[in-house]
Amino acid sequence: MTEHFDLAIVGTGSGNSILDDRFEDWKVAIVERDVFGGTCLNRGCIPTKMLVVPADMAHAVGAARRLGVDLHLDGVRWRDLRDRVFGRIDAIAASGERYRSGQRQVSVFAGDGSFSGDKEMTVEVDGRRRTFSADRFVLAVGARAQVPEIPGLAEFGFHTSDTVMRIDELPRRMLVIGAGFIATEMTHVFSAFGTEVVMVTRGDGVLTHHDPDVSAAATAAIETRARLHRHARVRGVTGQRESALVAIEDSSGRLTKVETDLILVATGRIPNGDQLRLEATGLSLDEGGFIPTDATLETRVPGIFALGDATSSAMLKHVANHQARVVQHNLLSPASPMRVEQRFVPHAVFGEPQVAAVGLSEPEAGAAGYDVVCGYRRYGDTAYGWALDDEHSFCKLVADRATRRLLGAHIVGPHASILIQQLVQGLCSDLSVEQMARGQMYPHPALTEVVEQALLDLARKFGD
């Protein structure tokens, strides 16, 4: 007889946070084919930031000389850094699984699940197939690294963000394929620790999905620390496991061969919905490979919800956490459903410099038909910017002249990931630019003045 549950949660990233004491009377199945905690905990946001912090310290050795402080980097104990990160993270993942497995009303299926019928799932557990049904499903299955087909790549061996942070030794040379946020952060980490980094991007620089001014600044910064091949692609890899010869083709068709000890593939991520056999439920993926939902995060099959990276190209942990709270409410209170609020989704890149943004870029705002006005302030034009001796960082704001409302905000520089939040708050509160600029005081001489002065610059450009 097929075991039946009130709720089945597939994936233990943000999906795992749904269960609290209000579900004590629910019979729940949890399906996880990998380690508990999902991408963010095990191979994403958290371990990368735990490596970014010491990378920032290592990078600061060179930056301090401008301020008259002579620091020396005696060495990087990579295994100590790595073991500090995963000694903590692996213990959290293991304790999370023990906790769920010990709950009387929860059954944990440690295997690969896929639908075998309407509201019925089959899981491969230790080589055996187990089938169960449930009244409700939450699909929080995340995404996986996208790996391009490159001759010789698989034979030589490569890393993705899933594996590169667990390597035993720092490579002397690394080749990074891609130029998005993963590539940018990993280039910062490994170059700060002394690895010679080469980046290959099909675009004009790094972070090209950001505002052009942001991308240009991030590209200029990364070119001081890595060799960047723009408008290029990897055509082939040859060599032994210890050292590879990588053929890189530029836009004119010219080939350059680069030697490297490690290849990191950071060319994006693919949603995992295609591995669930959704057709057995009557569902299908959209053109982007995502699981379609309505604003309550329910699919067109009643009782099947989806959230996180499998549902949206905004593959961000804070988005998935917000969605998990919405799904949690809608499971408990179906008569008064909550809808997702994703108008203003901030994101940050923890490279050197940091990048943070929310809302529209200048080209996006223009394409949407707004009468665009931009405000701008360099860190170096503020008192704290003088203290930092910062000549490159800035805050750029994009606004609509007709409504005097902010449309987007873009910050490049120290603490960008923190400075962006006050602008997110202003957007969500529907404040005018003048209200954001003059409606409260900004502490002097704090770095927040760069935001205040960019807002004042916008207000001046609006006129009376």
PyMOL commands that set and color helices and strands:
alter all, ss='L'
color gray80, all
select helices_A, chain A and resi 14-18+21-23+38-43+45-67+78-101+153-156+164-166+181-192+212-222+272-275+278-281+308-310+317-332+362-367+379-381+383-388+416-428+433-438+449-462
alter helices_A, ss='H'
color red, helices_A
select strands_A, chain A and resi 3-10+28-31+106-109+112-117+120-125+128-139+143-145+173-177+196-200+226-229+233-240+243-249+255-260+262-265+269-271+304-306+347-349+355-359+372-378+394-400+405-412
alter strands_A, ss='S'
color yellow, strands_A
deselect
rebuild
show_as cartoon
